[in-house]
Each structure stands twice: as structure tokens, then as C-alpha cells.
Amino acid sequence: MKCPRLSRIIINSVLLGSVLFPLVLLGGCAPRYLEKTPSAILRYPYIPVDPKELEAYQSQLAVDPYHLQAAKARFWVAQYSFNRAQWDSAEKQFLKIIKKHSNSEWAPVAGIMAARCQVKLNKSLAALAGLQRVQDRYGSQIVSRQAVEALAKKIINDELTLAELARVRAIYPETAWSKQALFVTGKRNLDMGNPDLAIKFFGQFLLQYPRSMFAPMAKELMEKAVRIVPVSRRRIGCLLPLTGPYAPYGNAIHQGLELALETINRYCDENEQLSLAVVDTLGTMTGALAGFRRLAEKEKVMVVVGPALSNSVKVLLPELNKHKVCLITTSAAEAGLPEASPYLFRYMLTNQEQGKAMAEYVVLRKNYRRIGIINGEAPYDRSLAEAFEEKAQQLGGEITAHLEYPRGATDFKTQMMALGGIDPGILKDLKVRQRKVMERLVEIIAYESHSILVLRPEKEATPGPAPTLVPDKRVAIIRFTETGSQTQKEKLGKLFTEKISYALAPRGGVKVLTQAKTFQAIRELGLSTLAMSQSDRQKLADALDVQYLLVGQIRQLGEEQVNLPGEPLPIRYEIKVDLMNALTGKVLKKFKKEWVKSIPPEQNVKDMEAIYLPVPARDAILIASQLAFYDLKVAIFGCDAWLTPKFIRQAGPELKQAVLATGFWPEDPSVRCKEFITQFERKFKTHPSLLAVQAYDALYLIEQVLAGIQKTNIGRADFQKQLLRTNGFRGVTGKTVVGPNGEIKREAVFLKMYNKKLQRVQ
């Protein structure tokens, strides 16, 4: 039987001057599995090369380096270095074969052997890159393809670090290598004692490759990791209503958490990245309870964000104390909720905190003391109003009225009148009626006085011949005296004096001196209208050259009676007027009239300086317009329910100076806020809600707390202690302080309407 190897050697020896003839003497035919062929070297990479064979191959290359068999000679020269662990030299020689003899049958084998050298040189990623090139160029060769796949699997399984495995997943996405790297990353973390990270990567593997042949093994290993994991330092639980009637709230919170997670992990080493374990509560207390138990017992999360609803939070209180897991809710608004458990925290500007902050602003910063409140019957309205009232009174403010209106109301006349407003219709009618009553009384006094002086003149004591010409009777009207607080307040004496003067002066036969002239004479004589004797009257008559005086008084009868705010107040007056001869002191006519006068209601009878309106935006617009209609000129303050584009568009001029309090202002010019808004809109194609931004900040707060714990193996108790020590965390919503009662308080933002825009006020 002929030996194929011997035949090839003889042919080559003849062609090359018998330089390879000594090889025949080295032992004849080698065993088949050690034949120096590409397929043999792929099965057994350490086929030996005798020094004499090496010398023969080197001689062959020296004679003709471009011969058809040069690729083979180069290969076995490189193999000689490989067998002696001269990895660097072997790598260079194998790569030279690919470069110089790319079409040779030895090229793909050289590429594979070069990859083996690179593994030995700790250049495993370069080895994979080389194998990829071999696969791309020589993948049609089944033997080469199988060898590449086998070596690549071995490299991924045994040679790569965690960081290099991550690079493989990034460089070769959607490939078998990426799938294997993900599985090996989970397995490696489990072997290294990082079961929490193993859970993360196995979970990702099952999500991406549910039909993989390794999926059952991944699931089994993941369950093993769950059983042994103490608490995952970087795993955060989320209890949210992602379906059901409260899904909009849950989805908004989830969006904020997603964006925060993506931003935080972008700058973290893979082993330090946060992960979220999200459970849908369906918006029910049962769903919240089951989900919390799963997160605490199976997922072994460090902390839980949620739930969204107060009732769902309350049902978890026994579980919090049992598992000692911190729960941070960003939306459950029931008053005093965090005080129910040392493990319950709340990250939001609550209604109570917002109401208190607005009270401090109104009383301390604006210095208003007399304040009214109008709110609806909704729990949101009431909680804000109650917190505002309590804090305002503590600070020395006075609540002049606290009124409530039913849901859906549009007419607030009752509330306006109770605050001391004036019904414009009542005021107009009152003025008309009052003018007519006064004109009637003045007309009676003027007419009867004129009749006595002209039509029925006073008889002389000594009759004489009838004069041919009767001169005008000169009359001075002395300002009527005023008795009573309301009489003096309205200066009714002066008013009636002037009215009677104007009514009597145009009548024929009389000459009425002006009030200015009469008052000047009284002042020059040093007289007083309050106590004028007969001699004083004679002096005044001589000074004014008048024969007659009209004197009188207006006296308020009784005390004012309490009346409904905003309604006219009736008061009785007595009007006494004497027409007398100035020289003799004789009274020619006495007038005595009783007058019931309804005085106008006082504008803002309660002296209210400001009003707080914790109401929806629609109601705020209606109430503000009716405050103006009922002539209540007060400073207006509101709440974050007004923070809508519709309110800003529809707010009337009466709201142009209104100030509202909120926990977040989307138009905040700070760099951090602008970046958040831009990233959120780019990712979700919508504007962020308050729930989203609070959730975003909550996850950043959790990251800061975790970063502040120096221990390697931390527990939930460590997290709680560090969270309570957190002071001064600054998020998109501003600076926060964690209170001992679990309330994570933050500063309220005050916004003022200006030119149909909101501007921050300091």
C-alpha cells in the first residue's frame, strides 16, 4: 500500500533538488490523525514538527517563497513556534500566511491558529475579530465554519472577562455570539457570588431568547440565583397600576423611572447599573399586596417605588414592617401617610405642604393678615384649604371667611355676598331711591320756607304804609349740626345744608348767601355752629346783612343694626330745621322730619386683603371674574391645579397678578430642568407630567443613597438609615430634605401671571 504522504514528499524532493528527501527517513507515513493537512490541524492543533522537517520547510521557503507549496511550508514553520509556546512569533507568522496566501487552503486554518495564539496572548477580543473575518471569507467551507464556531464558543465560555463579554454583546448584536455572551455573563456572575446580577442577565436572556435551547437552563440558574441572593443592592422594585382605570398615573410614573434608569446607567459600569423589577398592581389593593411580596421575597429588591394610590399603600403597612423594605411613593397624597411606618417615605409636594407653603408666602412674605378662602367639596380642594387655614392662623393671620361651594357650581353670588361683596344691581337701585327720598325732603323744606318768606311774609310789629317795592329777603343757611357716628361719617349736615341752599336760591323773592361766604363770616367772628346763642346769631346776621337764618340738626336715632353682608343697612335719622328772624330770634317755622335711610353696603365689609382659591382652573377663572363683578378688590392666590395651558389662555385681567404654588415648573430656566424636558420629549414624544418628574427624581435619590453606603454587602436596614440621613438632594424639582417622619420635603415654586405667561417669583 502506497503512502500518499511519501508520494508528495518524493515529488517535492525532485522539484526542489531533493531537499526534502531526508524526511522520508524520519519514519515514513505518520499516523493518519497526525497528517499535516488543514483538516487534521483543525482537529488536533498541536501536530508536532520535527526540527529536520522545520529545516526542510525553511529551505523550501528560501529557494522559492512564492511556490504553490509555500503556504504549507510557512504554516508548519509557524506551527513549530506554536508548539513551543512562542505565541507572539506564531501569531505573526500565521497572519502573514493570510496576507500572502489568502486563496490557499491553509489561509482559513492559519486564521484559526492565529486566533489561538491571540487567546494565549490575552487578546481574546482580537481573536474573535479574526475568527469573524475567517467566517466572513471562508464560511462556505464547512470544516472551517465548524472550527470557527467551536473556537469562538470556547473563547466566550472560558476566556473573556465580564467587561469583554459586554463588548461582544455590543460589537456582535443579534448573533449567536451575543446570545452566548449574555448567558455566560449570567453564569459567570452566579459563579462569582453575584446572584442579583445573575438574575438581571438571565432575565434579559429569557426575555430576548425565550425559544433558545439554553432557555430552560437559564431559567433554572435564575431560580437558583433567586434562592441564594440576599438582597440585590442595585435592583429596584416598582409597584404601579399599568393597566386598569389608574393606568395613566402608573404609566406616567413608569416613564419617569425609565428615563432616570437610562440616564443613570449610561454612566455606570455594567456591574454597577441599576435594574427595575416592575409589577403591575392593576390598580387594586390585592394586586399591590401580591406584587410587594414578590418583589420582597423573590426579586429581593433593595427598595420599592410606588404604589400610586393611598389605599394600596396602606394595605402594605404590615408587609413593610415584616420585610423591612423601604417604600417610596411619589403620588399617594393622603395626609400623614408616611408616619404609619418607619419604612414608608413619600417623595412629592403634598397638598398639606403646598397649602402651608402658600400660607407662609401670603402671611410672611406678602404681609397679608385678613384672608378669605373659597374651595370646592373635592378632597383635593379641602386638604389644601385646611392646611392653608391652619398654617395662616399659626402665623398670625385671620381667616375672615372660609366658604365651600358644591361641585359643578358656576354662580358664586352667595359666596361673594358672604365675603362682603356688593351686588351692583342692589347698589344702583339704592342710589336711585336714596336720591329721590332726599330730593323730596329738601323740596318740602325749601318750598315751605319760601312760602313763609315771600308768599306769607312776617307781619311787622308796627304796621305802616304798604311799600311800593319789596326787596328780596336775605337768608343765610348755617351748616346743620350732626349727631351720631354714621351721620358724621357721611357728613349729612353739610349735604343737607348744600341741597337746601341749592333748592331755595333759585326761587323768586329771596337771596340765599353761599355756604362759602356764610362759613367765612362764622370763622372770622370766632363762632361755632355747634353752640350758637341768640347774640351770636345777631352778630352773624349783622356781619352778613341778612334778616333770616335757617339752622338745623340731623340726629341719628338708635344704634346701627347688624345686617347681612353685602345688603343695604337701614338707619333712622331725625331732621330738625328752624327758620328764624335773625334780629329778633323769633322762629317762623319749625321742620321736624324722620328719615329712614338705607346706607350702601360697605365694599369688602370684612376688610379682606387676600383670598386663597384651592380650586380647579375652570372654577378659579369664574370665581376671579365674580370677585371683580361684586367689587371685591383683593389679592388672589391659587394652587398647582391652575398649571394648565387652558388656564393661562383663558385667565382674565383680574388674575394678572395672581400667584400660585406648585411642586414643579416645566418652564424653569435651569439647565437640569431643560435637559430633562428635552430628553423626556425625545424619548416619549410628549410633555412630562408632575408624576413623571417626581418619579424621575425619586430614582436619582435612590441612586444617591446607594452611592453613599460604603459597605460592600449592604442590607435594607443600611438603606433606610442612609435615606434618613440624606439632606440637600437636588433634583429636577429642586432641593429636598428627608424628614424624620418619612416626608421627603421639597421647596414649593411660586409662579405669577404676567402677560398670559407664568413667571417665577422669589
C-alpha positions in Angstrom: 0.0 0.0 0.0 1.4 3.3 -1.0 1.7 6.1 1.4 0.2 9.4 0.0 2.4 11.5 2.2 5.6 9.7 0.8 4.4 10.3 -2.8 4.1 14.0 -2.1 7.5 14.2 -0.5 9.2 12.4 -3.4 7.6 14.8 -6.0 8.5 17.8 -3.9 12.1 16.5 -3.5 12.5 16.1 -7.2 11.2 19.7 -7.8 13.3 21.2 -5.1 16.6 19.4 -5.7 15.9 16.6 -3.2 16.0 18.9 -0.2 13.0 17.1 1.4 14.4 13.6 0.8 15.6 13.2 4.3 12.0 13.5 5.5 11.4 10.0 4.1 13.8 8.7 6.5 12.1 10.2 9.5 9.7 7.5 9.9 7.7 7.0 6.7 3.9 7.5 7.0 2.7 9.3 10.1 -0.5 8.2 11.7 -3.5 9.5 9.8 -4.7 11.8 12.5 -1.3 13.4 12.6 -1.1 14.0 8.9 -0.1 17.6 8.1 -3.3 18.6 6.4 -5.7 21.5 7.1 -8.4 19.2 8.3 -6.0 17.3 10.7 -4.7 20.5 12.3 -8.2 21.7 12.9 -8.9 18.5 14.8 -5.6 18.5 16.7 -3.9 21.9 16.9 -0.6 20.5 18.4 0.6 18.3 15.5 4.4 18.1 16.1 7.0 19.4 13.7 10.4 17.8 13.8 13.5 20.1 13.7 14.6 18.4 10.5 11.1 19.0 9.0 11.4 22.6 10.1 14.8 22.9 8.3 13.3 21.4 5.2 10.4 23.8 5.2 12.7 26.8 5.8 14.9 25.6 2.9 11.9 25.3 0.7 10.9 28.9 1.5 14.4 30.1 1.0 14.6 28.5 -2.5 11.1 29.7 -3.7 9.0 31.7 -1.2 6.2 32.1 -3.8 5.9 28.4 -4.7 2.5 26.8 -4.7 3.5 24.9 -1.6 4.9 28.0 0.1 1.7 28.5 2.2 2.0 25.0 3.6 5.7 25.5 4.4 5.0 28.8 6.1 2.2 27.2 8.1 4.4 24.4 9.5 7.1 26.9 10.3 4.6 28.9 12.3 3.3 25.6 13.9 6.7 24.9 15.1 6.7 28.2 17.1 3.1 27.4 18.3 4.1 24.0 19.6 6.9 25.7 21.7 4.5 28.3 23.2 6.2 31.1 21.2 2.8 32.7 20.8 3.8 36.1 19.6 6.1 34.7 16.8 3.5 32.1 15.8 0.7 34.8 15.6 2.8 37.0 13.3 3.6 34.0 11.0 0.0 32.7 10.8 -1.2 36.2 10.0 1.4 36.5 7.3 0.0 33.4 5.6 -3.5 35.1 5.5 -1.9 38.2 4.0 0.4 36.5 1.4 -1.6 33.4 0.6 -5.2 34.4 1.1 -6.5 32.0 -1.5 -4.7 29.0 -0.2 -6.4 26.1 1.6 -4.1 27.0 4.5 -5.4 30.5 4.9 -8.5 29.8 7.0 -6.6 27.3 9.1 -3.9 30.0 9.7 -6.6 32.4 10.8 -7.9 30.0 13.3 -4.5 29.2 14.6 -3.7 32.9 14.9 -6.8 33.3 17.0 -5.5 30.5 19.3 -2.2 32.4 19.7 -4.1 35.6 20.5 -6.1 33.8 23.2 -2.8 32.8 24.7 -1.6 36.4 24.5 -4.8 37.6 26.3 -6.1 39.2 23.2 -9.4 37.3 23.2 -11.4 40.1 21.6 -8.9 40.3 18.8 -9.1 36.5 18.4 -12.9 36.8 18.0 -12.5 39.6 15.4 -10.1 37.4 13.5 -12.5 34.5 13.6 -15.2 36.8 12.3 -13.1 37.7 9.3 -12.4 34.0 8.7 -16.1 33.3 8.9 -16.9 36.1 6.5 -14.4 35.0 3.9 -14.2 31.2 4.2 -17.6 30.4 5.8 -18.6 28.3 2.9 -16.1 25.7 3.9 -18.0 23.5 6.4 -14.9 22.3 8.2 -13.6 25.9 8.7 -17.0 27.2 9.7 -17.4 24.4 12.3 -13.9 25.1 13.7 -14.5 28.8 13.9 -17.8 28.2 15.8 -16.2 25.8 18.2 -13.2 28.0 19.0 -15.5 31.1 19.4 -17.7 29.3 21.8 -14.7 28.2 23.8 -13.3 31.7 23.9 -16.7 33.2 25.0 -17.1 30.4 27.6 -13.7 30.4 29.2 -11.5 33.3 28.1 -13.4 36.6 28.3 -13.8 38.9 31.3 -17.2 40.4 32.2 -16.2 43.6 30.5 -15.1 41.7 27.4 -18.4 39.8 27.4 -20.2 43.1 27.4 -18.1 44.2 24.4 -19.0 41.1 22.5 -22.7 41.8 23.0 -22.2 45.4 21.8 -20.0 44.5 18.8 -21.9 41.5 17.6 -25.6 42.2 18.4 -28.3 39.8 17.2 -25.7 37.0 16.7 -25.2 33.6 18.3 -22.1 35.1 20.0 -24.1 37.9 21.6 -26.6 35.3 22.9 -23.9 33.1 24.3 -22.1 36.1 25.9 -25.4 37.1 27.6 -25.9 33.6 29.0 -22.2 33.3 30.1 -22.4 36.7 31.8 -25.3 35.5 33.9 -23.5 32.2 34.7 -20.2 34.0 35.5 -22.0 36.4 37.9 -23.7 33.4 39.6 -20.3 31.6 40.0 -18.7 34.8 41.3 -21.3 35.2 44.0 -23.3 38.0 42.4 -26.7 36.3 42.2 -28.5 39.7 41.9 -26.7 40.5 38.7 -27.1 36.9 37.5 -30.9 37.4 37.9 -30.7 40.5 35.8 -28.8 38.9 32.9 -30.7 35.6 33.0 -33.9 37.6 33.0 -32.7 39.6 30.0 -31.7 36.3 28.2 -35.1 34.8 28.7 -36.8 37.9 27.5 -34.7 38.1 24.3 -34.3 34.4 23.6 -37.3 32.6 25.0 -37.0 29.8 22.5 -33.3 29.2 22.8 -32.2 25.6 23.7 -30.5 27.2 26.7 -33.7 28.9 27.9 -34.6 26.1 30.4 -31.0 26.1 31.8 -31.2 29.9 32.1 -34.5 29.7 33.9 -33.1 27.0 36.3 -30.0 29.0 37.0 -32.1 32.2 37.5 -34.2 30.4 40.1 -31.1 29.2 41.8 -29.8 32.8 42.0 -33.1 34.0 43.4 -32.9 31.4 46.2 -29.4 32.4 47.2 -29.5 36.1 46.6 -29.5 38.0 50.0 -30.7 41.5 48.8 -29.8 43.0 45.4 -28.0 46.2 46.0 -28.8 47.6 42.6 -32.3 46.1 42.0 -35.3 48.5 42.5 -38.9 47.3 42.7 -41.8 49.2 41.1 -45.4 48.7 42.1 -47.5 50.6 39.5 -51.1 50.4 38.1 -50.0 49.9 34.4 -53.5 48.6 33.4 -56.9 49.3 34.7 -58.6 52.7 35.5 -55.5 54.2 37.0 -53.1 53.2 34.2 -52.5 56.8 33.1 -51.0 57.5 36.6 -48.9 54.3 36.6 -47.6 54.8 33.0 -46.6 58.4 33.8 -44.6 57.3 36.8 -43.1 54.4 34.8 -41.9 56.8 32.1 -40.1 58.9 34.7 -38.4 55.9 36.1 -37.4 54.5 32.7 -35.8 57.8 31.7 -33.9 58.1 35.0 -32.7 54.5 34.7 -31.5 55.0 31.2 -29.6 58.2 32.2 -28.1 56.8 35.4 -26.9 53.5 33.7 -25.4 55.4 30.8 -22.5 56.5 33.1 -22.2 53.3 35.2 -20.0 50.3 34.9 -22.2 47.4 33.8 -21.9 45.7 37.2 -23.0 48.8 39.0 -26.0 49.6 36.9 -29.5 49.8 38.4 -32.3 47.4 37.3 -36.0 47.7 37.7 -38.4 44.9 38.7 -41.8 46.2 37.6 -45.1 44.7 38.8 -48.5 45.7 37.6 -50.9 46.2 40.5 -53.9 46.5 38.2 -54.8 49.5 40.4 -56.1 47.1 43.2 -55.0 46.6 46.8 -54.8 42.8 46.2 -52.5 43.4 43.2 -50.3 45.7 45.3 -50.1 43.2 48.2 -49.2 40.2 45.9 -46.7 42.3 43.9 -44.9 43.6 47.0 -44.5 40.1 48.4 -43.0 39.0 45.1 -40.6 41.9 45.0 -39.5 41.5 48.6 -39.3 37.7 48.7 -38.4 36.6 45.2 -36.8 39.6 43.5 -35.0 40.5 46.7 -35.1 44.2 45.8 -33.5 46.9 47.9 -36.3 49.4 47.8 -39.7 49.7 46.2 -41.1 52.7 44.3 -44.9 53.0 44.5 -47.8 52.3 44.7 -49.7 55.2 43.1 -52.8 55.1 45.4 -53.1 55.8 49.1 -55.3 52.7 49.7 -52.8 50.5 48.1 -50.0 52.0 50.2 -52.0 51.5 53.5 -52.6 47.8 52.8 -48.8 47.2 52.6 -48.0 48.6 56.0 -47.8 45.2 57.8 -45.6 43.9 55.0 -43.2 46.8 55.2 -42.6 46.2 58.9 -42.2 42.4 58.3 -39.7 42.6 55.4 -38.2 45.9 56.5 -38.3 47.2 52.9 -38.3 50.9 52.3 -41.3 52.0 50.2 -41.1 55.4 48.4 -44.4 56.6 47.0 -44.5 59.5 44.6 -48.2 60.1 44.3 -50.2 58.7 47.4 -51.4 62.0 48.8 -53.3 61.1 52.0 -52.3 63.3 54.9 -49.9 61.8 57.4 -49.4 58.6 55.5 -45.6 58.2 56.0 -46.0 58.4 59.8 -47.7 55.0 59.7 -44.4 53.1 59.2 -40.7 53.8 59.6 -40.1 52.2 56.2 -42.6 54.4 54.4 -41.4 57.5 52.6 -43.2 60.0 50.3 -41.5 62.0 47.5 -43.9 64.7 46.5 -45.1 68.1 47.4 -48.3 67.0 49.3 -51.4 69.1 49.4 -50.7 69.8 53.0 -47.2 71.0 52.3 -48.4 73.1 49.3 -51.1 74.7 51.5 -48.6 75.5 54.3 -46.1 76.9 51.8 -48.7 79.2 50.3 -49.8 80.4 53.8 -46.2 81.3 54.6 -45.9 83.2 51.3 -49.2 85.1 51.9 -48.7 86.0 55.6 -44.9 86.3 55.9 -43.7 87.4 52.5 -46.7 89.5 51.3 -47.7 90.6 54.9 -51.5 90.0 54.4 -53.3 89.4 57.6 -57.1 89.2 56.8 -57.6 86.4 54.3 -60.6 84.6 52.9 -60.8 81.0 51.5 -63.1 79.6 48.9 -62.8 75.9 48.0 -64.8 73.1 46.4 -66.1 70.0 48.1 -63.5 67.7 46.4 -60.9 66.1 48.8 -58.1 67.9 46.9 -59.6 71.3 47.5 -60.4 70.7 51.1 -57.0 69.3 52.0 -55.3 72.4 50.6 -57.7 74.8 52.2 -57.4 73.1 55.7 -53.6 73.1 55.6 -53.6 76.8 54.5 -56.0 77.9 57.2 -54.2 76.1 60.0 -50.8 77.5 59.0 -52.0 81.0 58.3 -53.6 81.2 61.8 -50.4 79.9 63.4 -48.5 82.7 61.7 -50.9 85.4 63.0 -53.2 85.6 60.0 -57.0 85.9 60.4 -59.4 83.9 58.2 -62.3 86.3 57.7 -64.4 83.7 55.9 -63.9 80.0 54.8 -66.6 79.1 52.3 -67.3 76.0 50.2 -69.3 75.5 47.1 -70.9 72.4 45.5 -69.3 70.5 42.6 -70.2 72.0 39.2 -71.2 75.4 40.5 -71.0 78.4 38.1 -72.8 81.1 40.1 -70.9 82.2 43.2 -73.1 85.1 44.3 -73.8 83.6 47.7 -70.1 83.3 48.4 -69.4 86.8 47.1 -72.0 88.4 49.3 -70.8 86.4 52.3 -67.3 87.8 51.8 -68.7 91.3 51.8 -69.1 91.9 48.1 -71.7 94.3 46.7 -74.4 93.3 44.2 -74.1 96.0 41.5 -77.9 95.8 40.9 -78.8 96.5 44.5 -76.3 99.4 44.7 -77.7 101.0 41.6 -81.3 100.8 42.8 -80.4 102.0 46.2 -78.7 105.1 44.8 -81.8 106.0 42.7 -84.2 105.5 45.7 -82.0 107.5 48.0 -81.7 110.4 45.7 -85.5 110.6 45.3 -86.1 110.5 49.1 -83.5 113.2 49.7 -84.9 115.4 46.9 -88.4 115.1 48.4 -87.3 116.2 51.9 -85.2 119.1 50.6 -88.1 120.2 48.4 -90.5 120.3 51.3 -88.2 122.4 53.4 -87.3 124.8 50.6 -90.9 125.2 49.5 -92.4 125.9 52.9 -89.5 128.3 53.8 -90.1 130.2 50.6 -93.8 130.4 51.2 -93.3 131.9 54.6 -90.7 134.4 53.5 -92.4 135.6 50.2 -95.9 134.4 49.9 -96.9 134.8 53.6 -94.4 137.4 54.8 -93.9 138.0 58.5 -96.2 140.8 59.9 -94.5 143.9 61.2 -94.9 144.8 64.9 -95.9 148.4 63.9 -98.0 148.4 60.7 -97.1 151.2 58.2 -98.0 152.1 54.8 -97.5 149.3 52.2 -94.2 149.6 50.4 -94.3 150.1 46.7 -91.2 147.8 46.2 -90.5 144.7 48.2 -86.8 143.9 48.3 -85.5 140.2 48.3 -85.4 138.6 51.7 -81.7 137.9 52.5 -81.3 134.4 54.0 -78.2 132.6 55.4 -78.2 128.9 55.9 -75.9 127.7 58.8 -74.5 124.3 58.3 -76.6 121.7 60.2 -75.1 120.1 63.2 -74.6 116.3 63.1 -75.2 113.8 65.9 -74.4 110.1 65.6 -71.4 108.2 64.2 -73.0 107.4 60.8 -74.3 111.0 60.4 -70.8 112.4 61.0 -69.2 109.7 58.8 -71.4 110.6 55.9 -71.4 114.4 56.7 -75.1 114.5 56.3 -75.3 118.0 57.9 -73.2 119.5 55.2 -75.0 117.6 52.5 -78.5 118.8 53.5 -77.3 122.4 54.0 -76.0 122.5 50.5 -79.0 120.7 49.0 -81.5 123.2 50.7 -79.4 126.1 49.6 -79.4 125.0 46.0 -83.2 124.4 46.2 -84.1 127.7 47.8 -81.7 130.1 45.9 -83.4 130.0 42.5 -86.9 130.9 44.0 -88.0 134.5 43.5 -88.1 137.0 46.4 -85.2 135.5 48.3 -81.5 136.0 48.3 -79.6 132.9 49.7 -76.0 133.5 50.7 -73.4 131.0 49.6 -72.1 128.4 52.0 -68.6 129.7 51.5 -69.5 133.2 52.4 -71.5 132.2 55.5 -68.7 129.9 56.7 -66.1 132.6 56.2 -68.1 135.0 58.4 -68.6 132.4 61.1 -64.9 131.8 61.2 -63.9 135.5 61.2 -66.3 136.1 64.1 -64.9 133.1 66.0 -68.3 131.4 66.3 -69.2 127.8 66.4 -72.1 126.2 64.7 -72.4 123.6 67.4 -73.4 126.1 70.2 -74.7 129.4 68.7 -76.6 131.7 71.1 -79.1 134.4 70.0 -76.5 137.1 70.4 -74.1 135.1 68.2 -76.8 134.8 65.6 -77.4 138.6 65.7 -73.7 139.2 65.2 -73.7 136.8 62.3 -76.8 138.5 60.8 -75.2 141.9 61.1 -72.0 140.7 59.5 -73.8 139.1 56.6 -76.5 141.7 56.3 -79.3 139.1 56.4 -82.7 139.1 58.0 -83.3 135.4 58.2 -81.4 132.4 59.3 -82.0 128.7 58.5 -80.5 126.5 61.2 -80.9 122.8 61.9 -79.5 119.5 63.0 -79.5 115.8 61.9 -79.6 113.2 64.6 -79.1 109.5 64.2 -81.7 107.6 66.1 -80.6 104.4 68.0 -77.6 102.2 67.0 -76.9 100.5 63.7 -78.4 97.1 63.4 -76.3 94.1 62.2 -77.3 93.3 58.6 -76.4 90.6 56.1 -73.0 91.3 54.5 -73.5 93.0 51.1 -77.0 94.2 51.8 -78.1 97.8 52.4 -78.2 98.8 56.1 -81.3 100.9 57.1 -80.7 103.7 59.7 -83.3 106.2 61.1 -82.5 109.9 61.3 -84.4 112.9 62.8 -84.1 116.1 60.8 -84.9 119.4 62.7 -84.8 122.8 60.8 -85.8 126.2 62.2 -86.5 129.3 60.0 -86.0 132.3 62.3 -85.8 136.1 62.2 -82.1 136.8 62.8 -82.7 140.0 64.6 -85.5 139.1 67.0 -84.7 135.3 67.3 -88.3 134.6 66.5 -88.8 131.1 65.0 -91.0 131.5 62.0 -91.2 127.8 61.0 -90.1 124.5 62.6 -89.5 121.5 60.5 -89.2 118.0 62.1 -88.9 115.0 59.8 -88.0 111.4 60.3 -85.9 109.8 57.6 -85.1 106.1 57.2 -82.1 105.9 55.0 -80.6 102.7 53.7 -76.9 103.2 53.5 -74.9 101.4 50.8 -73.3 98.1 51.9 -69.6 98.7 52.5 -67.3 97.4 49.9 -65.4 94.4 51.3 -67.1 94.9 54.6 -64.7 92.3 56.2 -61.7 94.3 55.2 -60.4 91.2 53.4 -56.9 91.7 51.9 -56.3 88.4 50.1 -58.2 85.3 49.1 -56.9 81.7 48.6 -58.6 79.6 45.9 -57.5 75.9 46.0 -59.9 75.0 43.2 -59.7 73.7 39.6 -58.5 76.1 36.9 -62.1 76.4 35.4 -63.6 77.4 38.8 -60.7 79.8 39.5 -61.4 81.8 36.3 -65.1 82.0 37.2 -64.5 83.0 40.9 -61.9 85.6 40.0 -64.3 87.3 37.5 -67.1 87.3 40.0 -64.8 88.8 42.7 -64.3 91.7 40.4 -68.1 91.9 39.5 -69.0 92.1 43.2 -66.4 94.8 43.8 -64.1 92.6 46.0 -60.6 94.0 45.2 -58.3 91.5 46.8 -55.0 89.8 46.0 -55.7 86.3 44.6 -53.6 83.1 45.4 -54.0 79.6 44.0 -52.7 76.1 43.6 -51.0 73.8 41.1 -54.4 72.8 39.6 -54.1 76.0 37.7 -50.9 74.9 36.0 -52.6 74.1 32.6 -52.2 75.8 29.2 -56.0 76.3 29.1 -55.9 78.3 32.3 -53.1 80.5 31.1 -55.0 81.2 27.8 -58.4 82.0 29.5 -57.4 83.8 32.6 -58.9 87.3 32.7 -57.3 90.6 33.8 -58.4 90.1 37.3 -55.9 87.2 37.5 -53.0 89.1 36.0 -51.3 89.4 39.5 -52.4 86.0 40.8 -49.8 83.8 42.4 -49.9 80.0 42.5 -47.8 77.4 44.3 -46.6 74.2 42.7 -44.0 71.5 43.1 -42.6 71.7 39.6 -42.5 74.3 36.9 -41.8 72.9 33.4 -40.5 76.3 32.2 -37.8 76.5 34.8 -34.8 78.0 33.1 -32.3 75.8 35.0 -30.0 73.6 32.9 -31.1 70.4 34.6 -34.8 71.1 34.0 -34.2 71.9 30.4 -32.2 68.7 29.8 -34.9 66.6 31.5 -37.7 68.1 29.4 -35.6 67.6 26.2 -34.8 64.0 27.0 -38.3 63.2 28.0 -39.9 64.7 24.9 -37.4 63.0 22.7 -38.0 59.6 24.3 -41.8 59.6 24.8 -42.9 62.3 22.2 -44.9 64.1 24.9 -44.5 66.6 27.7 -43.7 65.2 31.1 -46.4 65.3 33.9 -45.7 66.1 37.5 -45.9 62.4 38.3 -43.2 61.6 35.8 -40.8 64.2 37.1 -41.3 63.1 40.7 -40.6 59.5 39.8 -37.5 60.6 37.8 -36.2 62.5 40.9 -37.1 59.6 43.2 -34.9 57.1 41.3 -32.0 59.6 41.3 -32.5 60.0 45.1 -32.2 56.2 45.5 -29.0 56.2 43.4 -27.5 58.9 45.6 -28.5 56.9 48.8 -26.9 53.7 47.4 -23.7 55.6 46.4 -23.4 57.0 49.9 -23.2 53.5 51.5 -19.6 52.4 51.7 -20.2 48.8 52.8 -19.8 46.0 50.2 -22.7 43.8 51.4 -25.5 46.2 52.4 -28.9 45.3 53.6 -32.2 47.0 53.6 -31.6 48.5 57.1 -28.5 50.2 55.8 -30.5 51.8 53.0 -33.2 53.1 55.4 -30.5 54.6 57.7 -28.8 56.3 54.8 -32.0 57.6 53.4 -32.9 59.2 56.7 -29.5 60.9 56.8 -30.0 62.4 53.3 -30.2 66.1 53.4 -29.9 68.5 50.4 -30.5 66.2 47.5 -31.3 68.4 44.5 -33.3 67.0 41.6 -35.2 68.5 38.7 -37.9 69.6 41.2 -35.5 71.4 43.4 -33.8 70.8 46.7 -35.2 68.1 49.0 -34.8 67.2 52.7 -35.8 63.8 54.1 -37.8 64.4 57.3 -37.8 62.0 60.3 -41.5 61.3 59.7 -40.8 60.0 56.2 -41.9 63.0 54.3 -39.3 63.9 51.7 -40.0 67.6 51.6 -39.0 70.0 48.9 -39.3 73.7 48.2 -42.5 75.0 46.6 -42.3 77.1 43.5 -44.3 80.3 43.3 -45.5 81.5 39.9 -47.1 84.7 38.9 -49.3 85.5 35.9 -47.8 88.1 33.7 -48.8 88.9 30.1 -50.5 85.5 29.7 -47.4 83.8 30.9 -46.2 82.4 34.2 -43.0 83.7 35.8 -41.3 82.5 38.9 -41.4 84.9 41.9 -38.7 84.8 44.5 
